[in-house]
């Protein structure tokens, strides 16, 4: 009887050990996989001139460093931007 009890306890301990050792290791993959990068288009922003055009031929455009301002193809930026 004691040998039967020892065998039962030993097999129960082995089964319990197997269950506990694999409890958090198995993870099923999601149905669609990982989500890819999402591109959100930036909103269109309209920047209007804050003062009247300084002369004929000046175009309202964006300066890479100073923001928006008046630019002339021949004379460059109004107010001396470089």
ABEGO torsion letter per residue (X at the ends): XAAAAAAAAAAAAAAAAAAAAAAAABBBBBAAEBBBBBBBBBBBBBBBBABBBAEBGBBBBBBAAAEBBBBBAAAEBBGGBX
